[in-house]
Amino acid sequence: MKTDYKYIYFKLHPTQDEKRKTKIWICCNKSSDIVLAEIKWYPPWRQYCLSPESYMVFNDGCLKDIIDFLNQLNNK
């Protein structure tokens, strides 16, 4: 699974419970390691969804990378 992109990367949430059925991921900025968003399973929609931190701004390139990562998770 691709987790590393030009400006952002994804990693498992550091406080992840190993027994958890679905994983929680965080999206970080490569240059500053700031957490931009969390990706986790959203039961009403039965898919992984992005929950951005307040006041985060994403351009079209980052959004394409986020969509690519979400597609990988949701197609598993």
N, C-alpha and C positions, 0 to 999 in steps of 0.2 A: 504494500500500500504506500502510495506517495504521500509524504508528510512535509516535505521541504520544498518551498517555492521561492521565487525571486526575492520577495520582501517580507513574507510571513512564513511561519511554520506551525505545525500542530504537534502536540504531545499529550500523552495521557495526563489527566489531572493528578497532581502529586498526592492527594489524599484519597485516591481511588481505593475502594474496598474490593479486594480480590474476589469476593463472593458475588459481587454485583453482576446481574445478568447482562445489562447493557453498559457500555463504557462511557465515561465523561472525558471529553477532550477539551483542551484549551488552545486558542489561537493566539500566537504571540508575534510581535514585531521583531524582525531579525536584528535591526540595528540597536534596539534598546531593551529587548526582552520584556517589554511591557505586555501584559495580558490585554488583548483587544476584545476577546469574546470567549464564550463557553459554548461547546456543542454537546448536546445530550439528547437522549431519546425523549420524544414528546408523545406520550400515549394517545391523546385525542386524535392525532394525525398519523400515528403509527409509523413514525420516521424520525430520523435525527434532524434537529433544527438548531439554528444559530441564535444565541442570546447575546447580543453585543453589550459591552460595558457602556455606561452613559457617555454621551458626547463623542463617541468614536466615529471617525469619518473614513469611508472606504471608496477608492476609485474603482473604475470598471475592471482594471487588471486584478486587483485584490478580490473583487467580487467573483470574477471568473475562477480564481484559484479556490475560493471558499466553496463555490458551486461544485468544482471538480472533487474536492475533498468530501463534501456531503454526498455526492453521487457515489463515491467509493464506499462510504459507510452504508448508505441506503440500499445499495445493490448487493451487499454481502448476504 
